[in-house]
Each structure stands twice: as structure tokens, then as C-alpha cells.
């Protein structure tokens, strides 16, 4: 083989390897990491499901600071990964800067809308699922007082809270709902000690069922509630297994489906706004061997009736994000 043929062969091999990289997806997890037992972990499970089903490979990174968002997006785009998926609303400003610089790369952001031609924005109807678990909380409560603990105080988490209160009040108009947010910075997503403190304070006020929508902070909420022998409600991932007998249910937000679908479509990812709710299988509540003894047939019927009503349009759950207000508190 001549020297020129060797050079050409090496060049072809490099081109093939580069072409393979172009087909590989990538995912960037938000603060809290891919094993937060909640939002990020659901995203990780979607990526893993795609890899196992297809035999494909992907790259991922767990952020350690806010400053890494834009850097991570650019690094993956420069390397040819496509699509690049990110979990969380906090990526929005970085993506606004990065997406126009890489028009041939498809991006998918979960929990926020970014209006760029190469971006898929995936949002969920969290208020629908929160309404369902609110019904269950009110029916399971013995004191008539239930709680909600959110992570960072943003409209998205207020959306969870508002749906929850509507469900609680639908089942028991006289119920009291205590609400707390963990903080006003991204650190609020990963502070289980603060979550436990808030849970203890709510239980001291009579709350015997507490819904946590707080990412990694929620792990502390669930632990404190279980230690006190009360009931908690998980979020995003199915968290029933964490404390069998003390997790009433989990409000499922199928972030895994959003990631799986993006990876499966690959570089041909359809952009624009994609909304997932009860009717699309993107939102639900968890029933399994860990909570089956906690949910009575009456509770299950009430929740299933409400689920059918929401899907049919008979029941309309107010979306806090529509006007930043909640009709019941």
C-alpha cells in the first residue's frame, strides 16, 4: 500500500468516526445530579432505556455550578452530539445564546420554552397530576391538614402547589393546606436538611400528609415524614420504594419519556413546543406494591374518576402559569 493510500484510508476512518459521533445524543443534568431520586434521575432513566433498547451510546454530564451551563452546551455541540438534551428551566438563558451558533444541532430543553428554530421545548401539565395526589392527600389525612413543600420559589413550582390545593379542596373543602418553599436560588433543589426542617415544622402544625416537589431537597422531606410515621407524596420519579408504608403515592412527571423520545428521534428531532399531560401519558400517579395498602378503594375510585374527568375536559384544573394566580389557597 502506498503512503498516499494509507493517508486516504486514515482520513476515511476519521470521517467515519466523526460521522458516528454526529448521531450520538447527549444530556446535561441540572444541579443535584442524575441520582437525585427525582427529576434528574427520571431523565437518566429515559436515556438508559434508549441505550438498552437500541444499543446506542450517549454522553452525559452533571453540573457542579451555574457557570457550567453554557460551557457544557457548547462543548457537546462542538463535538457533534445531536440532539443535546438538558433538564431544567435554568438552562433557558444559556440555550438562547448557544442555539443560534449551532443551527445544525438540535436541542431539547425540559421545563421551559425557548423560541429557537432548532429547539424542542418540552413542558408538562404538572397541575393535573398534582390535583390527583391532592385528592388522595385529603382523603388520607386524619387531621384535615396537609402540607406542600416546594423547591425554588418559581412559577413552575407554584403550578404544582396550586394544582395540589385544588385537588385537596375538591375532596375536602374544609381542609387546611400549609405551603412552604425551600428558597429562592438554585440551591433550594439540593438541600435535604432544610427540607426535613420544613417538614417537621408543618407536622408540628398538624400536617399528616406532605407533598414534596423539591428535587433532591424532597429526599429530606420524605425521610422526616417517614421518621414521624406520617405520609408523604413523592414527585417526578416513582419514589414509593424509598419509604414503603409512608409514601402515599408519587406524582409522576415522565421526564424519562421526554428524554427517550428525543434520543430516539435523533438529529431529526421535531422542534417547537411539546406539552405532555394526563391524556398523553406524560403525567400520572404511582400505584405499586409499596403503597397498595395505603390507598383505599374509595380513594382509588375518586382519583380515577378525577383523572377521567380531566382528560375528558369535564374537570378543568387551573394552571398557575397562565396568569400567576391560584383560585384556591
N, C-alpha and C positions, 0 to 999 in steps of 0.2 A: 504494500500500500504506500502510495506516495505521501510526502509530507502534506501536500495540499488536500488530499483526500482525508487524512487524519484530522486536519483543521476543520474541514467541512463537516466531518462526522461529529466532532466535538461540538461544533456550533449547532447542529441539528438536535443533539441531545440536550443542550442547554435550552433550546427553544421549546422542546417537548416538556421539560421540567417546568419551564415558566408557564407554559400553557396549562399544565396540570394545576399549578398554584392558582391560576386565574379562576378555576372552577371551585376552589375551596372556600367555604364560608368562614366567617369569624364572628365572635361575640365578645362584647365588653360588659362585664358585670359592674353594677353600681357598688358604692361603698357598702360594706357589710359582707361581701364575698359570696361565692357561689354555694356555700354551705350554710347560709343563714337560716335554713329550715323554713323559709318563707318565699318571698318574691324572687330573689336571685336563684334560689335552689330550683324553683319551678322552671325558670329559664334554662338552667343547666340540664334538667331532666329532658326538656324538649330537644336540646342539642344532642344529648346522649341517645335519645330514642332514634333520631335521624341517623346518627353514626352507626348504631347497631343494625338498623334496618337496611341501610344502603352499603355499609362497609366503607363509607366515606370518612374523610378526616377533616377536622376543623381546628382552628386556633382560638384560644380564649385568653383573657387577661382579667385579673381582679384589681380594681383601682385601689390605691392606697391614699390618694389625696384628690381634691378637686382639680388641682393643676394638671393632672394627668389626662383629663378627658380629651382635649383637643389633640394632644400628643398621640394618644392611643388610636384615635380615629385616623389621623394622618399616616401613622406607621402602617396600619393594616391596609389602607387604600394604596399607599405607595408600593406595598409588597404584592399587590394584585389580588387580594382576597375579595370575594364577591359572592353574595352580599355581605355587608358588615352590619351586624345587629347590635343594638345597645339597649340596656334595660334601665328605664327610668326617665322621668321628665327632666332631670337636671342636665341631660346631655343636649337639650334643645339649642342653647346659645352656641355651643361648640359646633354642633352639626350645621347650624345656619352658616357658619364661616367655612366649614370644610367641604360640604356637599358641592357647592359651585366649582370648587377647584378640581373635582374628580367626577366630571359628568358621565363617565363610562362606568362608574361604580354605583351599585345600588346599595342604599342604606335602609335600615328598618329601625325605627325608634318606638319603644313601647311606653305608653302612658303619656304621650304628648303629640301634638300636631306640629309638624314642621313643613311649611309650604315650599317645597323644592321639587323640581320635576323628577329627580332621581331618588326620592324618599318615600317609603311606605310608613305611614303613621298609624299605629295600632292603639286603639283606645277601647275601654271596656265599660259596660253598664254595671259598675260596682254597686250602684244604689239598688239594683234589682235583687242581687244576692244578699245584700245587707238587710233588705226588707224581710227576706225569708228567715234569716237567722234571728232577726228581731222578733218575729212571731214566736219562734222556738224559745228564745230567751224569756219572753214574757210568760209563756205557758209553763216554763220550767221553774221560774222564780217562786220562792215561798214567801219572800218579804215584800214583793211588789216593787222592789228597787233593783235596777240593773245598771251596769256600767259600760262605758266605751272609753278606750284608751287609744289615741292616735299617735302617730309618729311626729313628723314635721308638720307644723300647722300651716297647711296649704289648702287651697280649694279642693284638690283631689281627695284629701283625707276627710274634709268636711262633707264631701259627697258620700263617703262610706257612712259617716255618722248620721247624716240626715236620713238616708235610706233605712238605717237601723232603727232610728227613733220612730219613723213612720210605721215600721213593722211591729215594734213594741206596742205602740198606741193602738194599732189595728186590733191586736189581740187583747189588750188591757188598757183602755183609755185612761185609767186612773194610775197607771204605773209611773214611777219616777225614773228618769234616766240621768245618771251622773256622767258628765263628759270631761275628759282631760286630754290635752295634747302634751307630748313629751318635750317639745322645744321648737325653736324657730330656725334652726340651722340643720344642715345635713347630718350632724352628729346625732340628731334625735332618732335616726334609724337604727343606731347600733349602741344603745345604752340600756342593757337589760337591768342594771341596778336601779336606774330611775324608773323603769317600767314596773319593777317589783314594788318600789315605794309608792307609786301612784295606785297600784292595785290594792295595796294594804290600806291606803287612805280611803279608797272607795268602799272597801269591805267594812271599814270602821263606821261608814255612814249607812250601812245596811245592804249594800250591793251583794247579791249572792250569785249573779251571773255577769261575767265581764267579757266583752268582745274587744279583742286587741287587733288593731290594724296599724302596726308599727314596725314592720320588718323585723330585724334582729332584736329590737327592744321588746317585741312581743314575747320572746322566749322567756324573759324575766317575768312578764305578766302571767304567763301560763304557769310558770313554776310557783309563783307566790300564791296564785289561786288554788292550785292543786295542794300545796302545803297546808292551806287553810281549810281544805275539804269542801271548797265551793266549786262552781262550774265556770269554765272559760270557753270562749269560742275562738278558734284559730282563723287564719286568713291566708289567702293566696294558695299555698300548698295545703294538702290534707295533713293537718297537724294532730289528728285524733290519737295517733300512736304515741305521742310524746308523754301523755299522762292518761292512760286508759282509766276510764271511770270518772275523770274530771274534765274532759273536753267534751262539751255537749255536741258540738259539730264544728266544721270549718267552712268558711265561705270560700269556695273555690274560684279563683281567678285564673283561667287557663293560659297563663303566660307560656307554659310549655307548648301549647298548641300554636301560639303566635310564632314562637321561635322555630318549631318544627316546620310549620308551613313556609316560613321564609327560607329556611335551609333547603327544603325540598324543591322549591321553585328555582332557587339558584339565581344566576345572573339575569334570568328572565322575570324576575320579581315584578309583580304589578304594583305600581306606586299609587299614591293617593291615600285617602283616609279609609281605614278599615275598622268597623265598630263591631265588637263581639258582646253579646248579651245572653240571656237565658235561652232565647229562641235559636241562637246559633251554637249552643253548647259551649260558649266561651265563659259562662258564669254558671255556678251551681252551688250546692251544699253537699257536704260529705256524710255518707252513711256507710258504716263498715262494722267489723266485729268489735271494734274498740268502743263504739258509742251506742250500739244497738239496744243495750239495756237501759240507756238514759232517755231514749226517745220513745214516748208512749204512742200507741196507735192514734190517739186523738191529736197529738202534736204532728205526727207524720201526715195525717189527713189534712190538717189545717195548712201545713206548708205546701203540700202537693196541690191543694185547691188554689192557693195563692199563686203558686208557680204557673198553673194553667191559666189563671186569670190575667197575670202579667203578660204571658205570651199571646193570649187572645186579644189583649188590649182592654179587657174589662176592668182591670186594675191598673191605674196609672201611678207609678212611683215618681215623685218629684225629683228631678235631677238638680242638685245644688249648683252644678257648674253652669246651668242655663242662665241663672241670674244671681248667683251667690246668696241665695236665701233658702230657708227651710220653713215649710208651712207649720211644722210642729217642733217643739223643743222640749 
